[in-house]
Amino acid sequence: MGPLDALWHLLNFAYPAASVGMLAAALAKLLWRHELAPVPWRRLARDAVISCLAVLVAGLVFFGRDGKMATYLAMVAACALTLWWRGFLAKR
């Protein structure tokens, strides 16, 4: 595998985490507009993407391969928990 192939593999591995994190942050800001007004979207998206990436790496280590539905389920749960924590509990 060449360096360009390795880059594409890495980007395709990180794509689900980035897309879920950014989309979930945008939808949270849209649905809870007044409650999340003081929290910047970039911070919500950054923290959600980081937690999703951490879960994907943990799933890769635990299962030994990528693409397990249990990993994706854990990624969505971690994203929701992170958005809840950073959006609602961190303000107090």
Contacts in CASP RR format, 6 or more apart in sequence:
PFRMAT RR
TARGET T0000
AUTHOR 0000-0000-0000
METHOD contacts of the structure
MODEL  1
MGPLDALWHLLNFAYPAASVGMLAAALAKLLWRHELAPVPWRRLARDAVI
SCLAVLVAGLVFFGRDGKMATYLAMVAACALTLWWRGFLAKR
1 9 0 8 1.000
13 56 0 8 1.000
13 60 0 8 1.000
13 66 0 8 1.000
14 53 0 8 1.000
14 56 0 8 1.000
16 52 0 8 1.000
16 56 0 8 1.000
16 72 0 8 1.000
16 75 0 8 1.000
17 49 0 8 1.000
17 52 0 8 1.000
17 53 0 8 1.000
17 55 0 8 1.000
17 56 0 8 1.000
17 75 0 8 1.000
18 49 0 8 1.000
18 52 0 8 1.000
18 53 0 8 1.000
20 48 0 8 1.000
20 52 0 8 1.000
20 75 0 8 1.000
20 76 0 8 1.000
20 79 0 8 1.000
21 45 0 8 1.000
21 48 0 8 1.000
21 49 0 8 1.000
21 52 0 8 1.000
21 79 0 8 1.000
22 45 0 8 1.000
22 48 0 8 1.000
22 49 0 8 1.000
24 48 0 8 1.000
24 79 0 8 1.000
24 80 0 8 1.000
24 83 0 8 1.000
25 41 0 8 1.000
25 44 0 8 1.000
25 45 0 8 1.000
25 48 0 8 1.000
25 83 0 8 1.000
26 41 0 8 1.000
26 45 0 8 1.000
28 36 0 8 1.000
28 44 0 8 1.000
28 83 0 8 1.000
28 87 0 8 1.000
29 36 0 8 1.000
29 39 0 8 1.000
29 41 0 8 1.000
29 44 0 8 1.000
35 87 0 8 1.000
35 88 0 8 1.000
36 44 0 8 1.000
36 87 0 8 1.000
36 88 0 8 1.000
38 91 0 8 1.000
39 86 0 8 1.000
39 87 0 8 1.000
39 90 0 8 1.000
39 91 0 8 1.000
43 86 0 8 1.000
44 83 0 8 1.000
44 86 0 8 1.000
44 87 0 8 1.000
47 82 0 8 1.000
47 83 0 8 1.000
47 86 0 8 1.000
48 79 0 8 1.000
48 82 0 8 1.000
48 83 0 8 1.000
48 86 0 8 1.000
51 78 0 8 1.000
51 79 0 8 1.000
51 81 0 8 1.000
51 82 0 8 1.000
52 75 0 8 1.000
52 78 0 8 1.000
52 79 0 8 1.000
54 78 0 8 1.000
55 71 0 8 1.000
55 74 0 8 1.000
55 75 0 8 1.000
55 78 0 8 1.000
56 66 0 8 1.000
56 71 0 8 1.000
56 75 0 8 1.000
58 71 0 8 1.000
58 74 0 8 1.000
59 66 0 8 1.000
59 68 0 8 1.000
59 70 0 8 1.000
59 71 0 8 1.000
59 74 0 8 1.000
60 66 0 8 1.000
60 71 0 8 1.000
62 71 0 8 1.000
63 70 0 8 1.000
63 71 0 8 1.000
END
